[in-house]
């Protein structure tokens, strides 16, 4: 994330914040989406214990690369310059996806991607860096192969993604191109005690920052095995989150704010969102495109349109989107398990500054006392 990107993001959030306040007070809708997400495929080559995709009998139809390009141009016509976060499945399994990243750069669309790291060979790393993505997020659920590979269901994946980070860094130096490499652990019962160790491991291998994402309940394993629910577990989770907050304060590159870190225990207790957070703003900000072009403002609400059949503007101001927007502002779910969690303008700016600072120092944090097990 460059300073110019951060400045643009701040301006967009400031403008939309005013529109949101007008909407919340009067119902007049001058909002525009500012956070864009694209699910390019459901196909995946790993078998995560908390994911449904690899268990599906059939996958949703996928938009072609040309259809994605048209969809992105429709968004650009509506909101101007914007950024989008691509994910899957495993997005690098989609033929032409790296070309789509490069095309986005040519169109001044900033595109980031989340990957499981399995495709980060030296050859692929060179192509990814040359495409100049906004960022590369790598899912990693432990500081060692035993933890990570068990949760991801693929022996050897930890070593593959660790090497892949090195390949990306080497290519960044060779090509003179820099962007954040962010580690994204999915927090659950099997790994939460290792979270501080993940931060230190990420720093050692040259990642830029760590962004923790608490698990949500979906598969049978998330009910039988991976949910944090005992009194002993909660005591340990609160100890771990306190340690992460201290590390954050000491300058370690943890993207999550201390406020969000402290909400992980309430998330696993399945509490409602604290009243002080105010109205949920996801429906006033987010534009999530599924593989077949369906658009959602929030995972918990119905599809509001299809980007293959309608323009982004038509979808956003359509009757379905307006109805969902009116419902989401009253929702009090504590949504920490996705990248769609509520963030204020200040949170967004702080996140960008954290990434900028960490990128300059390659996330090497200060010395600290030994981590507790």
HELIX and SHEET records of a PDB file:
HELIX    1   1 UNK A    3  UNK A   26  1                                  24    
HELIX    2   2 UNK A   53  UNK A   55  5                                   3    
HELIX    3   3 UNK A   65  UNK A   79  1                                  15    
HELIX    4   4 UNK A   91  UNK A   93  5                                   3    
HELIX    5   5 UNK A   97  UNK A  106  1                                  10    
HELIX    6   6 UNK A  122  UNK A  130  1                                   9    
HELIX    7   7 UNK A  145  UNK A  152  1                                   8    
HELIX    8   8 UNK A  157  UNK A  175  1                                  19    
HELIX    9   9 UNK A  192  UNK A  194  5                                   3    
HELIX   10  10 UNK A  195  UNK A  205  1                                  11    
HELIX   11  11 UNK A  220  UNK A  224  1                                   5    
HELIX   12  12 UNK A  231  UNK A  249  1                                  19    
HELIX   13  13 UNK A  258  UNK A  268  1                                  11    
HELIX   14  14 UNK A  275  UNK A  277  5                                   3    
HELIX   15  15 UNK A  282  UNK A  284  5                                   3    
HELIX   16  16 UNK A  312  UNK A  316  1                                   5    
HELIX   17  17 UNK A  319  UNK A  328  1                                  10    
HELIX   18  18 UNK A  345  UNK A  361  1                                  17    
SHEET    1   A 9 UNK A 209  UNK A 210  0                                        
SHEET    2   A 9 UNK A 180  UNK A 184  1                                        
SHEET    3   A 9 UNK A 135  UNK A 139  1                                        
SHEET    4   A 9 UNK A 110  UNK A 115  1                                        
SHEET    5   A 9 UNK A  83  UNK A  87  1                                        
SHEET    6   A 9 UNK A  35  UNK A  39  1                                        
SHEET    7   A 9 UNK A 286  UNK A 289  1                                        
SHEET    8   A 9 UNK A 294  UNK A 296 -1                                        
SHEET    9   A 9 UNK A 305  UNK A 306 -1                                        
SHEET    1   B 2 UNK A 186  UNK A 187  0                                        
SHEET    2   B 2 UNK A 213  UNK A 214  1                                        
END                                                                             
